[in-house]
Structure formats: C-alpha cells, structure tokens
Amino acid sequence: MIRRPAVPATALGLAVLTIALAVATVLVGIANQTPVDLTALSLITFLAFPAMGVLILRHRPNHLIGWLLLAIGVDIYLTFVAGDYSNLALVRQPGSLPFGHVVAWISGWLWIPFALMVLLFVPMLFPDGRLLSRRWRIVVASGLVFAALAFAGNAFAPGPINSDYPGVLNPLALPQFDAVFKVLVNIALLFGLAAMIGSIASVVVRYRRGDGRQRQQLRWFLVAVIVAVVPFVLQGNVPNIVAQTATGLTVPLLPISIAIAVLRYRLYDIDVVINRALVYGALAAFITVVYVGIVVGIGAALGGGTRPNLLLSIVATAVVAVAFQPVRERTRRMANRLVYGRRATPYEVMAGFADRMADTLSVDEALPRTAEAAARGVAATAARVTLLLPDGSRRVTSWPDQAGETTFPHAFPVRYQGETIGEIAIRKGAGEILTPGERRLLADLAAQAGLVLHNVRLTAALQAQLEQLSVQAADLRASRQRIVTAQETERRRLEAEIRAGVQPELEAMAGQLADVDRLLGQDPHQAISRLEDLTAVTQQTLDELRELARGIFPPLLADKGLIPALQAQVRKIETGVAIQAADDVASRRFEPGIEAAVYFSCLEALRRATTSTVIRLVDDRDQLRFSVDGLAGVVDGEMQASQDRIAAVGGTLEIGEAAVSGRIPLTSVIVRA
C-alpha cells in the first residue's frame, strides 16, 4: 500500500499559528468590545488560506504555492490581531497592554509582504512552484527592491504609525531623513509597477506556452482573482454590509481555486463553474435591479420615502416571476457564448445530433453529420467517423473534408447491442488535451450514434444487396441474350454446313436417279452400275449427316461418358492433343449437364490447340476441376458461350492467355459399374 507523505511539521506549525492568531483576534475583539457584524465572517472564511496550504503540502510537500498560502494566512491574521491589539492598547484602554506602539508600528507595514506574496510570488510561481526561466528572476528582484524601499519609506517615516491611530506617532521615526523616505517611496512605486507588469506578463507567457492542462490550471486562478477583486471594486460604491459580505465570500475562493488547480482535482470543470457563475450572477443582478427600481425608485417618486410599500413589493415580485424564465434562457445563451464561444454546449450537441439524425439513413449524410457534431461539441480541429459494414468493408468520413489522412489520437468505439459497428475519433489543437467532461460527451455521443449507425449500416447492406441483385439480373439478361444468340449462330452454322456439303450432294443424287430411270429401258447393265455408285454416295452423305449430329450432341458422350467422348474428338485433331485424367475420373459418370458443359468447353478450347495442348481432369472430392493448357492464344470474351455453360451448372471458367481452367461443384456422382 502506497502511503502519502506526511504534512511537514513546519507547515502544521504555521497552520496552528494561524488558528491561534484567529482565536487571539476574536479574544482581543471581545475585549475591544468590537460589535459582531459580517466582518467576523472573514475570520472564518479566510482560514481557507492555511487549510488549502496544508492540503497542497500534504500531497506535494515541497510545493512553494502551499508554503505561500500558509504565509499569506499568517500575514492576514497577524494583520487582524495587530490592528485590534493596537486599538485596545492605544485607544480603548491606553497603557493596558504592553508593546502597543510596537504592534501598531508592525501593523503599519504588514501589507507589504501580503502584497508581495499575493501580487508577485503566487502569479509567477503558479501552478508548478517554479519560475518560467532564470530570466524572470529580474522581476522577483524588482519586487524585493519594492518591498525593501516601501518598508524603509513607511516603517521609519515620521508621523502617525497607522492611519487608524492619527494621535500615535512612530516611535522609530527618523525625522532627519524624511525627505529621503519620500524619495524612497516614489522609487518603490516604480519598482512595484515594474514587478506588477512582469507578474502579469509571466501569467500571459505561461498561458501561451502551456499545454491544455496548464491552461486549465491558469483559468481557475484567473477566475478566482477576478472574483476576489470584485468586493474591492465595490468598496465605497455599495453599502458597507454588502462589501463586507462579498469580501468574506469571494476572497477565500482564491486559495480554493489555487488548490484545485495545483492538485488537479476536477480541474476541467472550470467551464461549468464559469458558466453557472455568469448565469446566477446575472440573475441576481436582474432581481436586484428590478426590486430596487420598482420598490425604491417608484416608491421615492411617489413620495413614500424610506417606508416599504407592500403594493410595490408585490409588483416587483410579480415582474420577477414573469420575466425570470425568459431572462434565464437569454442569460444562459449569453453565458454559453462567452464560455464556449462558437463551440456548442454539451446539451446542444446531443439535442442537435438527435434532431439532425432523426430521418437520416444515408451513409453519405449520417457519417459527415456525426463527425461534425463530435468536432463542434469538443472544439476539435477535426473528427473522423468509421462505419464497419456487414461485408467486412468500412466507410470512413472526416470533418472537415480537408482533414485528410491525419492522425486522430482520441477514439471512441460505437457499439450496438454489444457489437462494435464503428468508431468516432477526434483530434484537438496543438497543446490541447481532451478533458474528462469532453470524454463523457463523446462517449455519450458514441452511445447515441450506435442506433443511428446501425440503421445506416442496414441501409448500406440493403443497398449493396440491391446492387448485387441488379448486377445478377443484368448478367442473367445478358446470359439469356447470349444463349439466344448462340442458338441462332448454331442454327445458321448447321444450315450453312448442310447447304455447303449435304444439299449439293442430294441435289446431284436426284439428277443421277433421273438418268438411271432413263437407262433402265435402254441399258440395264449400265443402270445397275450407276445405282451402285449412287449407293456409295448416299452412304457418304449419311456419314456427313451423322457427323453434323455428333457436333450437336455426340452419342458417345451420352453412352460412354466424358473421357471417351473427348478421346474420340482428340483422335480427329492432327496436332496430337494429350488427355491426362486419373482413373477415378475415367471410371465415373457425372451429371449429364456437367459432362456436356465440360465437353463443349474443351471442344471450343481445342479450336486453338497446338502440339503441346494438354487436357487435364481431376476429381477433387466435392468438385470437378479441368483445364486445357498449351493453347495458341485465347482472348477473354471469345469463350463467353462456354463460360455461360459452366455457370449454368454452378461452376466457373477462367480464361488465361494460353490456358482455360474451370471448376464445377459436384452435387451427385454416378459410379459406373
């Protein structure tokens, strides 16, 4: 178990000293008969300085900011108790307490270390407890010179030791150096102004150079400083009770914000804090203005004096009640614009995304809109949305379009019913990091996008299937057209071969039969000789018709099978084509459609046969593979009819430069006895 380092004993001692000074302030105030008012609120709330100092040092014992907060707390309560002690010893009960003049003298210059720590050391060392570089020691030196000169010019100047006690003169005054002290004070102002400018410049430079985390820390500090300055600005312009309350409530926010920033606890909620502070502050101001304007202003105009008017109070309450919601909405929009700038608020991102995606099913619309919503929601420079399609492919869209192939370090998976269907990725600007709030926003956006991208995914899958069906339908129409064309081509081929070969012979036989009929009465012996010649010609014609019939569908293929039919066809080719088939292929009969498809495909390929042409057939368990290698050259598209034949029985035919290969799945095999 890892143990946290203990709080340094010196830090605990300073915290105890601060509490003791606070208790002493209360006791001296009671002896001083100081009336209890809202000033006492500061005695409690200002304990935030030592408390936050101890908290920081508990986690980081050597952090200078923690020690500074402890020192500021000691200085504040030392100022409180010194003022009340001096008032009791010198005004209320003169001479009742020792060292009254010394304590009053000390209280006259305690503001110097307070100003030095709050206005110089804390801003320059925040948030890591180190200066930006050694060059900034010049600013620190200027502040120290200011403190030294201001101390000399105030601590030893003649006159009252404190403005609160004009009758008590400085016991350590050096009147002979009065003119010198005035010069020192004027010079101190110059060094103090230089140190103040350097302190502000240090914060600005640190903010510009810092990364996203350091900028968030500085935002906490700057907001707390602005809020803490408000009561001092209001001093003298509002009733004293209001200024006292504001001081007691706002100044302690400074050490609290510093501790949050240094320890990085809920560091990235600063936008929410500022947003709500602006809204609630504006609403409080609105209620105050309405109430004062109606009750005080109209009441004075009607001559009511300072007496409360019940009717005007009711009217003011009614106006506030009616206008509260519209003013709240307008104030919220203005606060969002001030805090987030052009970036949408988290609520606007989620609500706007749901509205825009309600009727969106197209991939080309859904992905860019999702990417834009993610980028605008967290003020990212670019965003990318990836959709995983059911077929294993992916669609990727970036926003803006010119984001290109840049890296996206922050990715959030998009899931639907436990299945990852996509991803949302963003890239922040240089030096910016993704805050926990922004991570939650993107995670919620990814969860909301799950159903949207699932619907888009289904739409894309349906479109892909429709496109596939359209392609298949087009292929089917083309195949049907090719079948019709092939049938017509085959019919014309047969017709041409019959006209060129058989028809002239039949016509010649008809003429010769007429001559034989004439010769029977004149010369029977010659007629018999002519009939014998006609018989031979008739037999030759019948052989030619049988050959044509074999070209349509050879009887040998139906009777004996694929291998014998191919062997018979090969014997007619002079180039000497070889057939390589295993015994199991030669002894088997396949489905007639498969045998016919392979036979006619090989037959068409053999038109380009060479002396090295080889037909190979392999029965590979669940499919029949065949190839015709060593062809003279095959052009893709010339064997489209064969490809259609093979496709008709569920196979494929690939056309190479000098080879044809195909494969057909076997649904049933008949073993020949």
Buried (B, 14 or more C-beta within 10 A) or exposed (E): EEEEEEBBEEBBEBBEBBBEBBEBBBEBBEBBEBEEEBBBBBBEBBBBBBBBBBBBBBBBBEBBBBBBBBBBBBBBBBBBBBBBBBBBBBBBEEEEBEEBBBBBBBBBBBEBBBBBBBBBBBBBBBBBBEBBEEEBEEBBBBBBBBBBBBBBBBBBBBEBBBEBBEEBEBEEBBEEBEEBBEEBBEBBBEBBEBBBEBBEBBBEEBBEEBEBBBBBBBBBBBBBBEBBEBBEEBBEEEEEEBBBBBBBBBBBBBBBBBBBBBBEEEBBBBBEBBBBBBBEBBBEEBBEEBBEEBBBEBBEEEEBEEEEBEEBBEBBBEBBEEEBEEBBEEBBEEBBEEBBEEBBBBEBBBEBBEEBBEEBBEBEBBBBBBBBBBBBBBBBBBBBBBBBBEEEEEBBBBBEEEBEEEEBEBEBBBBBEEEEBBBBBBBBEEEBBBBEBBBEBBEBBBEBBBEBBBBBBEBBEEEBEEEEEEEEEEEEEEBEEBBEEBEEEEEEEBEEBBEEBBEEBEEEBEEBEEEBEEBBEEEEEEBEEBBEEBEEBEEEBEEBEEEBEBBEBBEBBEEBBBBBBBBBBBEEEEEEBEBEBEEEBBBBBBBBEBBBBBBBBBBBBBEBBBEBBBBBBBBEEEBBBBBBBBBEEBEEEBBBBBBBBBBBBBBEBEBBEBBBBBBBEBEEBEEEE
